[in-house]
């Protein structure tokens, strides 16, 4: 999918070098329909330029900054030198992600989907998430909940969630903590088991997070949480520790949650 309209001043755009002249470089914009920009020779690279072709090649994919847009003159002025390596890398990755998401839309709704439906769904995802890729990623992580605020109908939501879960590789982070659990009762082992079961959530852990509790040496147990972001992971980790401590306390024992090992491995 390509955007209809014009890029904005200051925007970073992906383009392909179409023609190289002594006075500058013409670039076809990959993200916009029928749009072409010019990089004046003074904006190709810093310092004095003897030969433009020493810096760019025809058909090369580049990231440029939009300096000015004159719609009446059908002119877009670009700069290559104003884009640093970090910006270039991030923009190329975002562009590649959008290309993936573009294909996922076709997978979700078929090759025969008409242009109007394609644009409506794409614009809905863009408006809600800022990009097609982010829309699919959120659908993969949160399922239908991610699409509740959109105007997509049930069938469209089904198609997006199913496609997202089959194709999106969700980035996950892992955090770890420990709970120390003791009980003076004769049934102390059973009390600890109940506390560990409480830590595991009893169905309270959200679908996007994975939580497991493992034995590392009595009276200490490891709690590990994997989630799409640190905020969720940390929240679920602390909640798991609290559930275990509260449960063992209710059963007459003692417990505490901590982030580092307090006992040596056996």
ZABA-961085 format. One record per residue (C-alpha): residue number from 0; x negated, z negated, y; residue in three letters. Coordinates in Angstrom, 1 decimal, m for minus. Layout:
BEGIN
<node><k>NUM</k><X>X</X><Z>Z</Z><Y>Y</Y><r>Ala</r></node>
...
This chain:
BEGIN
<node><k>0</k><X>0.0</X><Z>0.0</Z><Y>0.0</Y><r>Unk</r></node>
<node><k>1</k><X>m1.2</X><Z>0.8</Z><Y>3.5</Y><r>Unk</r></node>
<node><k>2</k><X>0.0</X><Z>m0.7</Z><Y>6.7</Y><r>Unk</r></node>
<node><k>3</k><X>2.2</X><Z>1.3</Z><Y>9.1</Y><r>Unk</r></node>
<node><k>4</k><X>1.1</X><Z>0.9</Z><Y>12.7</Y><r>Unk</r></node>
<node><k>5</k><X>m2.1</X><Z>0.0</Z><Y>14.4</Y><r>Unk</r></node>
<node><k>6</k><X>m4.8</X><Z>m2.7</Z><Y>13.8</Y><r>Unk</r></node>
<node><k>7</k><X>m5.2</X><Z>m5.4</Z><Y>16.5</Y><r>Unk</r></node>
<node><k>8</k><X>m8.2</X><Z>m5.9</Z><Y>18.7</Y><r>Unk</r></node>
<node><k>9</k><X>m10.7</X><Z>m8.3</Z><Y>17.1</Y><r>Unk</r></node>
<node><k>10</k><X>m9.4</X><Z>m7.5</Z><Y>13.6</Y><r>Unk</r></node>
<node><k>11</k><X>m11.8</X><Z>m6.8</Z><Y>10.8</Y><r>Unk</r></node>
<node><k>12</k><X>m10.9</X><Z>m3.6</Z><Y>8.9</Y><r>Unk</r></node>
<node><k>13</k><X>m12.2</X><Z>m1.8</Z><Y>5.8</Y><r>Unk</r></node>
<node><k>14</k><X>m13.0</X><Z>1.9</Z><Y>6.2</Y><r>Unk</r></node>
<node><k>15</k><X>m14.8</X><Z>4.8</Z><Y>4.7</Y><r>Unk</r></node>
<node><k>16</k><X>m17.4</X><Z>6.8</Z><Y>6.7</Y><r>Unk</r></node>
<node><k>17</k><X>m15.9</X><Z>10.2</Z><Y>7.1</Y><r>Unk</r></node>
<node><k>18</k><X>m18.2</X><Z>12.0</Z><Y>9.5</Y><r>Unk</r></node>
<node><k>19</k><X>m21.6</X><Z>11.2</Z><Y>11.1</Y><r>Unk</r></node>
<node><k>20</k><X>m22.5</X><Z>12.6</Z><Y>14.5</Y><r>Unk</r></node>
<node><k>21</k><X>m25.4</X><Z>11.9</Z><Y>16.9</Y><r>Unk</r></node>
<node><k>22</k><X>m23.0</X><Z>10.0</Z><Y>19.2</Y><r>Unk</r></node>
<node><k>23</k><X>m21.4</X><Z>7.9</Z><Y>16.5</Y><r>Unk</r></node>
<node><k>24</k><X>m19.6</X><Z>7.5</Z><Y>13.2</Y><r>Unk</r></node>
<node><k>25</k><X>m16.0</X><Z>8.4</Z><Y>12.3</Y><r>Unk</r></node>
<node><k>26</k><X>m14.3</X><Z>6.0</Z><Y>9.9</Y><r>Unk</r></node>
<node><k>27</k><X>m11.1</X><Z>6.4</Z><Y>7.9</Y><r>Unk</r></node>
<node><k>28</k><X>m9.3</X><Z>3.1</Z><Y>7.8</Y><r>Unk</r></node>
<node><k>29</k><X>m8.5</X><Z>2.2</Z><Y>4.2</Y><r>Unk</r></node>
<node><k>30</k><X>m5.7</X><Z>m0.3</Z><Y>5.1</Y><r>Unk</r></node>
<node><k>31</k><X>m3.7</X><Z>1.8</Z><Y>7.6</Y><r>Unk</r></node>
<node><k>32</k><X>m1.8</X><Z>5.0</Z><Y>7.1</Y><r>Unk</r></node>
<node><k>33</k><X>m3.4</X><Z>8.0</Z><Y>8.9</Y><r>Unk</r></node>
<node><k>34</k><X>m5.7</X><Z>6.0</Z><Y>11.1</Y><r>Unk</r></node>
<node><k>35</k><X>m9.3</X><Z>6.8</Z><Y>12.0</Y><r>Unk</r></node>
<node><k>36</k><X>m11.7</X><Z>5.0</Z><Y>14.2</Y><r>Unk</r></node>
<node><k>37</k><X>m15.0</X><Z>5.7</Z><Y>16.0</Y><r>Unk</r></node>
<node><k>38</k><X>m18.1</X><Z>3.6</Z><Y>15.9</Y><r>Unk</r></node>
<node><k>39</k><X>m20.1</X><Z>4.6</Z><Y>19.0</Y><r>Unk</r></node>
<node><k>40</k><X>m23.8</X><Z>4.9</Z><Y>18.3</Y><r>Unk</r></node>
<node><k>41</k><X>m24.4</X><Z>1.7</Z><Y>20.4</Y><r>Unk</r></node>
<node><k>42</k><X>m22.1</X><Z>m0.2</Z><Y>18.0</Y><r>Unk</r></node>
<node><k>43</k><X>m23.7</X><Z>1.0</Z><Y>14.7</Y><r>Unk</r></node>
<node><k>44</k><X>m26.6</X><Z>m1.5</Z><Y>14.7</Y><r>Unk</r></node>
<node><k>45</k><X>m28.5</X><Z>m3.8</Z><Y>17.0</Y><r>Unk</r></node>
<node><k>46</k><X>m31.5</X><Z>m2.4</Z><Y>18.8</Y><r>Unk</r></node>
<node><k>47</k><X>m32.5</X><Z>1.2</Z><Y>19.5</Y><r>Unk</r></node>
<node><k>48</k><X>m31.2</X><Z>3.8</Z><Y>17.0</Y><r>Unk</r></node>
<node><k>49</k><X>m33.3</X><Z>6.9</Z><Y>16.4</Y><r>Unk</r></node>
<node><k>50</k><X>m31.1</X><Z>8.4</Z><Y>13.6</Y><r>Unk</r></node>
<node><k>51</k><X>m27.6</X><Z>7.2</Z><Y>12.8</Y><r>Unk</r></node>
<node><k>52</k><X>m28.0</X><Z>8.3</Z><Y>9.2</Y><r>Unk</r></node>
<node><k>53</k><X>m30.7</X><Z>5.7</Z><Y>8.8</Y><r>Unk</r></node>
<node><k>54</k><X>m27.9</X><Z>3.1</Z><Y>9.0</Y><r>Unk</r></node>
<node><k>55</k><X>m24.8</X><Z>4.6</Z><Y>7.4</Y><r>Unk</r></node>
<node><k>56</k><X>m24.0</X><Z>7.3</Z><Y>4.8</Y><r>Unk</r></node>
<node><k>57</k><X>m21.0</X><Z>9.6</Z><Y>4.4</Y><r>Unk</r></node>
<node><k>58</k><X>m18.3</X><Z>8.1</Z><Y>2.1</Y><r>Unk</r></node>
<node><k>59</k><X>m19.8</X><Z>4.6</Z><Y>2.5</Y><r>Unk</r></node>
<node><k>60</k><X>m17.3</X><Z>1.8</Z><Y>2.5</Y><r>Unk</r></node>
<node><k>61</k><X>m17.9</X><Z>m0.4</Z><Y>5.6</Y><r>Unk</r></node>
<node><k>62</k><X>m16.3</X><Z>m3.3</Z><Y>7.4</Y><r>Unk</r></node>
<node><k>63</k><X>m15.8</X><Z>m2.9</Z><Y>11.1</Y><r>Unk</r></node>
<node><k>64</k><X>m14.5</X><Z>m5.0</Z><Y>14.0</Y><r>Unk</r></node>
<node><k>65</k><X>m11.8</X><Z>m3.4</Z><Y>16.1</Y><r>Unk</r></node>
<node><k>66</k><X>m13.0</X><Z>m3.4</Z><Y>19.7</Y><r>Unk</r></node>
<node><k>67</k><X>m10.1</X><Z>m1.5</Z><Y>21.4</Y><r>Unk</r></node>
<node><k>68</k><X>m6.9</X><Z>0.3</Z><Y>20.4</Y><r>Unk</r></node>
<node><k>69</k><X>m5.4</X><Z>3.0</Z><Y>22.6</Y><r>Unk</r></node>
<node><k>70</k><X>m2.2</X><Z>4.2</Z><Y>21.0</Y><r>Unk</r></node>
<node><k>71</k><X>m1.5</X><Z>6.8</Z><Y>23.6</Y><r>Unk</r></node>
<node><k>72</k><X>m4.8</X><Z>8.4</Z><Y>23.1</Y><r>Unk</r></node>
<node><k>73</k><X>m4.7</X><Z>7.8</Z><Y>19.3</Y><r>Unk</r></node>
<node><k>74</k><X>m8.0</X><Z>6.2</Z><Y>19.5</Y><r>Unk</r></node>
<node><k>75</k><X>m9.5</X><Z>3.1</Z><Y>17.8</Y><r>Unk</r></node>
<node><k>76</k><X>m13.0</X><Z>1.9</Z><Y>18.9</Y><r>Unk</r></node>
<node><k>77</k><X>m14.9</X><Z>0.0</Z><Y>16.2</Y><r>Unk</r></node>
<node><k>78</k><X>m18.1</X><Z>m1.9</Z><Y>15.8</Y><r>Unk</r></node>
<node><k>79</k><X>m20.3</X><Z>m2.3</Z><Y>12.8</Y><r>Unk</r></node>
<node><k>80</k><X>m23.0</X><Z>m4.5</Z><Y>14.4</Y><r>Unk</r></node>
<node><k>81</k><X>m20.5</X><Z>m7.2</Z><Y>15.3</Y><r>Unk</r></node>
<node><k>82</k><X>m19.8</X><Z>m8.0</Z><Y>11.7</Y><r>Unk</r></node>
<node><k>83</k><X>m22.1</X><Z>m10.4</Z><Y>9.9</Y><r>Unk</r></node>
<node><k>84</k><X>m22.9</X><Z>m10.5</Z><Y>6.2</Y><r>Unk</r></node>
<node><k>85</k><X>m20.5</X><Z>m13.4</Z><Y>5.5</Y><r>Unk</r></node>
<node><k>86</k><X>m17.6</X><Z>m11.7</Z><Y>7.3</Y><r>Unk</r></node>
<node><k>87</k><X>m18.3</X><Z>m8.4</Z><Y>5.5</Y><r>Unk</r></node>
<node><k>88</k><X>m18.4</X><Z>m10.1</Z><Y>2.1</Y><r>Unk</r></node>
<node><k>89</k><X>m15.1</X><Z>m12.0</Z><Y>2.7</Y><r>Unk</r></node>
<node><k>90</k><X>m13.3</X><Z>m9.0</Z><Y>4.0</Y><r>Unk</r></node>
<node><k>91</k><X>m14.3</X><Z>m6.7</Z><Y>1.1</Y><r>Unk</r></node>
<node><k>92</k><X>m13.2</X><Z>m9.4</Z><Y>m1.3</Y><r>Unk</r></node>
<node><k>93</k><X>m9.8</X><Z>m9.7</Z><Y>0.4</Y><r>Unk</r></node>
<node><k>94</k><X>m9.4</X><Z>m6.0</Z><Y>0.4</Y><r>Unk</r></node>
<node><k>95</k><X>m10.2</X><Z>m5.8</Z><Y>m3.3</Y><r>Unk</r></node>
<node><k>96</k><X>m7.7</X><Z>m8.6</Z><Y>m3.9</Y><r>Unk</r></node>
<node><k>97</k><X>m5.0</X><Z>m6.7</Z><Y>m2.1</Y><r>Unk</r></node>
<node><k>98</k><X>m5.7</X><Z>m3.6</Z><Y>m4.2</Y><r>Unk</r></node>
<node><k>99</k><X>m5.2</X><Z>m5.7</Z><Y>m7.3</Y><r>Unk</r></node>
<node><k>100</k><X>m2.0</X><Z>m7.1</Z><Y>m5.9</Y><r>Unk</r></node>
<node><k>101</k><X>m0.8</X><Z>m3.6</Z><Y>m5.1</Y><r>Unk</r></node>
<node><k>102</k><X>m1.2</X><Z>m2.7</Z><Y>m8.7</Y><r>Unk</r></node>
<node><k>103</k><X>0.6</X><Z>m5.9</Z><Y>m9.8</Y><r>Unk</r></node>
<node><k>104</k><X>3.6</X><Z>m4.9</Z><Y>m7.8</Y><r>Unk</r></node>
<node><k>105</k><X>3.7</X><Z>m1.6</Z><Y>m9.7</Y><r>Unk</r></node>
<node><k>106</k><X>3.3</X><Z>m3.5</Z><Y>m13.0</Y><r>Unk</r></node>
<node><k>107</k><X>6.2</X><Z>m5.8</Z><Y>m12.0</Y><r>Unk</r></node>
<node><k>108</k><X>8.7</X><Z>m3.2</Z><Y>m10.9</Y><r>Unk</r></node>
<node><k>109</k><X>7.5</X><Z>0.0</Z><Y>m12.6</Y><r>Unk</r></node>
<node><k>110</k><X>6.1</X><Z>3.4</Z><Y>m11.4</Y><r>Unk</r></node>
<node><k>111</k><X>9.6</X><Z>4.6</Z><Y>m10.5</Y><r>Unk</r></node>
<node><k>112</k><X>10.2</X><Z>1.9</Z><Y>m7.9</Y><r>Unk</r></node>
<node><k>113</k><X>11.2</X><Z>3.6</Z><Y>m4.7</Y><r>Unk</r></node>
<node><k>114</k><X>9.2</X><Z>3.3</Z><Y>m1.5</Y><r>Unk</r></node>
<node><k>115</k><X>11.9</X><Z>1.3</Z><Y>0.3</Y><r>Unk</r></node>
<node><k>116</k><X>12.1</X><Z>m1.4</Z><Y>m2.4</Y><r>Unk</r></node>
<node><k>117</k><X>8.3</X><Z>m1.5</Z><Y>m2.6</Y><r>Unk</r></node>
<node><k>118</k><X>7.9</X><Z>m2.0</Z><Y>1.1</Y><r>Unk</r></node>
<node><k>119</k><X>10.7</X><Z>m4.6</Z><Y>1.3</Y><r>Unk</r></node>
<node><k>120</k><X>9.2</X><Z>m6.7</Z><Y>m1.5</Y><r>Unk</r></node>
<node><k>121</k><X>5.7</X><Z>m6.3</Z><Y>m0.1</Y><r>Unk</r></node>
<node><k>122</k><X>6.7</X><Z>m7.3</Z><Y>3.4</Y><r>Unk</r></node>
<node><k>123</k><X>8.6</X><Z>m10.3</Z><Y>2.0</Y><r>Unk</r></node>
<node><k>124</k><X>5.4</X><Z>m11.5</Z><Y>0.3</Y><r>Unk</r></node>
<node><k>125</k><X>3.2</X><Z>m10.7</Z><Y>3.3</Y><r>Unk</r></node>
<node><k>126</k><X>5.6</X><Z>m12.5</Z><Y>5.6</Y><r>Unk</r></node>
<node><k>127</k><X>5.8</X><Z>m15.6</Z><Y>3.4</Y><r>Unk</r></node>
<node><k>128</k><X>2.2</X><Z>m15.8</Z><Y>2.2</Y><r>Unk</r></node>
<node><k>129</k><X>0.0</X><Z>m13.7</Z><Y>4.6</Y><r>Unk</r></node>
<node><k>130</k><X>m1.1</X><Z>m11.4</Z><Y>1.8</Y><r>Unk</r></node>
<node><k>131</k><X>0.2</X><Z>m9.8</Z><Y>m1.4</Y><r>Unk</r></node>
<node><k>132</k><X>m2.6</X><Z>m11.5</Z><Y>m3.4</Y><r>Unk</r></node>
<node><k>133</k><X>m1.7</X><Z>m15.0</Z><Y>m2.1</Y><r>Unk</r></node>
<node><k>134</k><X>1.9</X><Z>m14.4</Z><Y>m3.0</Y><r>Unk</r></node>
<node><k>135</k><X>1.1</X><Z>m13.5</Z><Y>m6.6</Y><r>Unk</r></node>
<node><k>136</k><X>m1.5</X><Z>m16.4</Z><Y>m6.9</Y><r>Unk</r></node>
<node><k>137</k><X>1.1</X><Z>m18.9</Z><Y>m5.7</Y><r>Unk</r></node>
<node><k>138</k><X>3.6</X><Z>m17.5</Z><Y>m8.1</Y><r>Unk</r></node>
<node><k>139</k><X>1.1</X><Z>m17.9</Z><Y>m10.9</Y><r>Unk</r></node>
<node><k>140</k><X>0.4</X><Z>m21.5</Z><Y>m10.0</Y><r>Unk</r></node>
<node><k>141</k><X>3.8</X><Z>m22.8</Z><Y>m8.9</Y><r>Unk</r></node>
<node><k>142</k><X>6.2</X><Z>m20.3</Z><Y>m10.6</Y><r>Unk</r></node>
<node><k>143</k><X>9.7</X><Z>m19.9</Z><Y>m9.1</Y><r>Unk</r></node>
<node><k>144</k><X>9.2</X><Z>m22.8</Z><Y>m6.7</Y><r>Unk</r></node>
<node><k>145</k><X>6.6</X><Z>m20.7</Z><Y>m4.7</Y><r>Unk</r></node>
<node><k>146</k><X>9.3</X><Z>m18.0</Z><Y>m4.1</Y><r>Unk</r></node>
<node><k>147</k><X>12.2</X><Z>m20.3</Z><Y>m3.1</Y><r>Unk</r></node>
<node><k>148</k><X>11.8</X><Z>m19.6</Z><Y>0.6</Y><r>Unk</r></node>
<node><k>149</k><X>11.8</X><Z>m15.8</Z><Y>0.2</Y><r>Unk</r></node>
<node><k>150</k><X>14.7</X><Z>m13.4</Z><Y>0.3</Y><r>Unk</r></node>
<node><k>151</k><X>13.8</X><Z>m12.0</Z><Y>m3.1</Y><r>Unk</r></node>
<node><k>152</k><X>16.6</X><Z>m12.0</Z><Y>m5.6</Y><r>Unk</r></node>
<node><k>153</k><X>16.4</X><Z>m13.7</Z><Y>m9.0</Y><r>Unk</r></node>
<node><k>154</k><X>15.4</X><Z>m10.5</Z><Y>m10.9</Y><r>Unk</r></node>
<node><k>155</k><X>12.6</X><Z>m9.8</Z><Y>m8.4</Y><r>Unk</r></node>
<node><k>156</k><X>11.4</X><Z>m13.4</Z><Y>m8.6</Y><r>Unk</r></node>
<node><k>157</k><X>11.4</X><Z>m13.1</Z><Y>m12.4</Y><r>Unk</r></node>
<node><k>158</k><X>9.3</X><Z>m9.9</Z><Y>m12.3</Y><r>Unk</r></node>
<node><k>159</k><X>6.8</X><Z>m11.4</Z><Y>m9.9</Y><r>Unk</r></node>
<node><k>160</k><X>6.3</X><Z>m14.7</Z><Y>m11.7</Y><r>Unk</r></node>
<node><k>161</k><X>6.0</X><Z>m13.0</Z><Y>m15.1</Y><r>Unk</r></node>
<node><k>162</k><X>3.5</X><Z>m10.5</Z><Y>m13.8</Y><r>Unk</r></node>
<node><k>163</k><X>1.5</X><Z>m13.1</Z><Y>m11.9</Y><r>Unk</r></node>
<node><k>164</k><X>1.2</X><Z>m15.4</Z><Y>m14.9</Y><r>Unk</r></node>
<node><k>165</k><X>0.0</X><Z>m12.5</Z><Y>m17.1</Y><r>Unk</r></node>
<node><k>166</k><X>m2.5</X><Z>m11.1</Z><Y>m14.6</Y><r>Unk</r></node>
<node><k>167</k><X>m3.7</X><Z>m13.6</Z><Y>m12.0</Y><r>Unk</r></node>
<node><k>168</k><X>m6.8</X><Z>m15.6</Z><Y>m12.8</Y><r>Unk</r></node>
<node><k>169</k><X>m6.1</X><Z>m18.8</Z><Y>m10.9</Y><r>Unk</r></node>
<node><k>170</k><X>m9.2</X><Z>m20.7</Z><Y>m9.5</Y><r>Unk</r></node>
<node><k>171</k><X>m9.2</X><Z>m24.3</Z><Y>m10.7</Y><r>Unk</r></node>
<node><k>172</k><X>m11.1</X><Z>m27.4</Z><Y>m9.7</Y><r>Unk</r></node>
<node><k>173</k><X>m11.8</X><Z>m30.4</Z><Y>m12.0</Y><r>Unk</r></node>
<node><k>174</k><X>m12.1</X><Z>m34.0</Z><Y>m10.9</Y><r>Unk</r></node>
<node><k>175</k><X>m12.8</X><Z>m37.0</Z><Y>m13.1</Y><r>Unk</r></node>
<node><k>176</k><X>m12.3</X><Z>m40.8</Z><Y>m12.9</Y><r>Unk</r></node>
<node><k>177</k><X>m12.2</X><Z>m43.8</Z><Y>m15.2</Y><r>Unk</r></node>
<node><k>178</k><X>m9.9</X><Z>m46.6</Z><Y>m16.1</Y><r>Unk</r></node>
<node><k>179</k><X>m11.0</X><Z>m49.9</Z><Y>m17.6</Y><r>Unk</r></node>
<node><k>180</k><X>m8.2</X><Z>m51.5</Z><Y>m19.7</Y><r>Unk</r></node>
<node><k>181</k><X>m8.2</X><Z>m54.9</Z><Y>m21.4</Y><r>Unk</r></node>
<node><k>182</k><X>m5.6</X><Z>m57.1</Z><Y>m23.0</Y><r>Unk</r></node>
<node><k>183</k><X>m6.0</X><Z>m60.6</Z><Y>m24.4</Y><r>Unk</r></node>
<node><k>184</k><X>m2.9</X><Z>m60.3</Z><Y>m26.6</Y><r>Unk</r></node>
<node><k>185</k><X>m3.1</X><Z>m59.9</Z><Y>m30.4</Y><r>Unk</r></node>
<node><k>186</k><X>m1.4</X><Z>m56.5</Z><Y>m29.9</Y><r>Unk</r></node>
<node><k>187</k><X>m3.9</X><Z>m55.6</Z><Y>m27.2</Y><r>Unk</r></node>
<node><k>188</k><X>m4.8</X><Z>m52.3</Z><Y>m28.9</Y><r>Unk</r></node>
<node><k>189</k><X>m1.2</X><Z>m51.2</Z><Y>m28.7</Y><r>Unk</r></node>
<node><k>190</k><X>m1.0</X><Z>m52.3</Z><Y>m25.1</Y><r>Unk</r></node>
<node><k>191</k><X>m4.0</X><Z>m50.1</Z><Y>m24.2</Y><r>Unk</r></node>
<node><k>192</k><X>m2.4</X><Z>m47.2</Z><Y>m26.0</Y><r>Unk</r></node>
<node><k>193</k><X>0.8</X><Z>m47.7</Z><Y>m23.9</Y><r>Unk</r></node>
<node><k>194</k><X>m1.3</X><Z>m47.8</Z><Y>m20.7</Y><r>Unk</r></node>
<node><k>195</k><X>m3.1</X><Z>m44.6</Z><Y>m21.7</Y><r>Unk</r></node>
<node><k>196</k><X>0.2</X><Z>m42.9</Z><Y>m22.5</Y><r>Unk</r></node>
<node><k>197</k><X>1.4</X><Z>m43.9</Z><Y>m19.0</Y><r>Unk</r></node>
<node><k>198</k><X>m1.8</X><Z>m42.4</Z><Y>m17.5</Y><r>Unk</r></node>
<node><k>199</k><X>m1.0</X><Z>m39.1</Z><Y>m19.2</Y><r>Unk</r></node>
<node><k>200</k><X>2.1</X><Z>m38.9</Z><Y>m17.1</Y><r>Unk</r></node>
<node><k>201</k><X>5.1</X><Z>m39.0</Z><Y>m19.5</Y><r>Unk</r></node>
<node><k>202</k><X>6.2</X><Z>m35.7</Z><Y>m18.0</Y><r>Unk</r></node>
<node><k>203</k><X>5.4</X><Z>m36.6</Z><Y>m14.4</Y><r>Unk</r></node>
<node><k>204</k><X>2.4</X><Z>m34.3</Z><Y>m14.1</Y><r>Unk</r></node>
<node><k>205</k><X>3.3</X><Z>m31.0</Z><Y>m12.3</Y><r>Unk</r></node>
<node><k>206</k><X>3.0</X><Z>m27.7</Z><Y>m14.2</Y><r>Unk</r></node>
<node><k>207</k><X>0.0</X><Z>m26.5</Z><Y>m12.1</Y><r>Unk</r></node>
<node><k>208</k><X>m2.1</X><Z>m29.5</Z><Y>m13.1</Y><r>Unk</r></node>
<node><k>209</k><X>m3.7</X><Z>m30.3</Z><Y>m16.5</Y><r>Unk</r></node>
<node><k>210</k><X>m4.5</X><Z>m33.9</Z><Y>m17.3</Y><r>Unk</r></node>
<node><k>211</k><X>m6.2</X><Z>m35.4</Z><Y>m20.2</Y><r>Unk</r></node>
<node><k>212</k><X>m7.5</X><Z>m38.9</Z><Y>m21.1</Y><r>Unk</r></node>
<node><k>213</k><X>m10.4</X><Z>m39.5</Z><Y>m23.5</Y><r>Unk</r></node>
<node><k>214</k><X>m12.2</X><Z>m42.5</Z><Y>m25.0</Y><r>Unk</r></node>
<node><k>215</k><X>m15.7</X><Z>m42.9</Z><Y>m23.7</Y><r>Unk</r></node>
<node><k>216</k><X>m16.4</X><Z>m46.5</Z><Y>m25.0</Y><r>Unk</r></node>
<node><k>217</k><X>m14.1</X><Z>m49.5</Z><Y>m24.9</Y><r>Unk</r></node>
<node><k>218</k><X>m12.8</X><Z>m50.8</Z><Y>m22.5</Y><r>Unk</r></node>
<node><k>219</k><X>m13.4</X><Z>m47.6</Z><Y>m20.5</Y><r>Unk</r></node>
<node><k>220</k><X>m11.5</X><Z>m44.3</Z><Y>m20.7</Y><r>Unk</r></node>
<node><k>221</k><X>m12.1</X><Z>m41.0</Z><Y>m18.8</Y><r>Unk</r></node>
<node><k>222</k><X>m9.3</X><Z>m39.3</Z><Y>m16.9</Y><r>Unk</r></node>
<node><k>223</k><X>m9.9</X><Z>m35.6</Z><Y>m16.1</Y><r>Unk</r></node>
<node><k>224</k><X>m7.6</X><Z>m33.5</Z><Y>m14.0</Y><r>Unk</r></node>
<node><k>225</k><X>m7.7</X><Z>m29.7</Z><Y>m13.5</Y><r>Unk</r></node>
<node><k>226</k><X>m5.7</X><Z>m28.2</Z><Y>m10.7</Y><r>Unk</r></node>
<node><k>227</k><X>m5.7</X><Z>m25.2</Z><Y>m8.3</Y><r>Unk</r></node>
<node><k>228</k><X>m7.1</X><Z>m27.3</Z><Y>m5.4</Y><r>Unk</r></node>
<node><k>229</k><X>m8.8</X><Z>m30.6</Z><Y>m4.7</Y><r>Unk</r></node>
<node><k>230</k><X>m5.8</X><Z>m32.1</Z><Y>m2.9</Y><r>Unk</r></node>
<node><k>231</k><X>m3.6</X><Z>m31.8</Z><Y>m5.9</Y><r>Unk</r></node>
<node><k>232</k><X>m6.3</X><Z>m32.7</Z><Y>m8.4</Y><r>Unk</r></node>
<node><k>233</k><X>m7.3</X><Z>m35.9</Z><Y>m6.4</Y><r>Unk</r></node>
<node><k>234</k><X>m3.6</X><Z>m36.9</Z><Y>m6.0</Y><r>Unk</r></node>
<node><k>235</k><X>m2.9</X><Z>m36.5</Z><Y>m9.7</Y><r>Unk</r></node>
<node><k>236</k><X>m6.1</X><Z>m38.3</Z><Y>m10.7</Y><r>Unk</r></node>
<node><k>237</k><X>m5.3</X><Z>m41.3</Z><Y>m8.5</Y><r>Unk</r></node>
<node><k>238</k><X>m1.7</X><Z>m41.3</Z><Y>m9.7</Y><r>Unk</r></node>
<node><k>239</k><X>m2.8</X><Z>m41.3</Z><Y>m13.4</Y><r>Unk</r></node>
<node><k>240</k><X>m5.2</X><Z>m44.2</Z><Y>m12.8</Y><r>Unk</r></node>
<node><k>241</k><X>m2.5</X><Z>m46.2</Z><Y>m11.0</Y><r>Unk</r></node>
<node><k>242</k><X>0.0</X><Z>m45.6</Z><Y>m13.8</Y><r>Unk</r></node>
<node><k>243</k><X>m2.4</X><Z>m47.0</Z><Y>m16.4</Y><r>Unk</r></node>
<node><k>244</k><X>m3.3</X><Z>m50.0</Z><Y>m14.3</Y><r>Unk</r></node>
<node><k>245</k><X>0.3</X><Z>m50.9</Z><Y>m13.6</Y><r>Unk</r></node>
<node><k>246</k><X>1.3</X><Z>m50.5</Z><Y>m17.2</Y><r>Unk</r></node>
<node><k>247</k><X>m1.5</X><Z>m52.7</Z><Y>m18.6</Y><r>Unk</r></node>
<node><k>248</k><X>m0.6</X><Z>m55.3</Z><Y>m16.0</Y><r>Unk</r></node>
<node><k>249</k><X>3.0</X><Z>m55.2</Z><Y>m17.0</Y><r>Unk</r></node>
<node><k>250</k><X>1.9</X><Z>m55.9</Z><Y>m20.5</Y><r>Unk</r></node>
<node><k>251</k><X>m0.2</X><Z>m58.9</Z><Y>m19.6</Y><r>Unk</r></node>
<node><k>252</k><X>m3.6</X><Z>m57.2</Z><Y>m19.5</Y><r>Unk</r></node>
<node><k>253</k><X>m5.9</X><Z>m56.1</Z><Y>m16.7</Y><r>Unk</r></node>
<node><k>254</k><X>m7.1</X><Z>m52.7</Z><Y>m15.5</Y><r>Unk</r></node>
<node><k>255</k><X>m8.9</X><Z>m51.0</Z><Y>m12.7</Y><r>Unk</r></node>
<node><k>256</k><X>m9.5</X><Z>m47.4</Z><Y>m11.7</Y><r>Unk</r></node>
<node><k>257</k><X>m12.9</X><Z>m46.2</Z><Y>m10.6</Y><r>Unk</r></node>
<node><k>258</k><X>m14.6</X><Z>m42.9</Z><Y>m10.0</Y><r>Unk</r></node>
<node><k>259</k><X>m18.0</X><Z>m43.6</Z><Y>m11.7</Y><r>Unk</r></node>
<node><k>260</k><X>m18.8</X><Z>m45.0</Z><Y>m15.2</Y><r>Unk</r></node>
<node><k>261</k><X>m19.1</X><Z>m48.7</Z><Y>m15.3</Y><r>Unk</r></node>
<node><k>262</k><X>m20.1</X><Z>m49.1</Z><Y>m18.9</Y><r>Unk</r></node>
<node><k>263</k><X>m22.8</X><Z>m47.3</Z><Y>m20.9</Y><r>Unk</r></node>
<node><k>264</k><X>m21.9</X><Z>m44.7</Z><Y>m23.5</Y><r>Unk</r></node>
<node><k>265</k><X>m21.8</X><Z>m46.0</Z><Y>m27.0</Y><r>Unk</r></node>
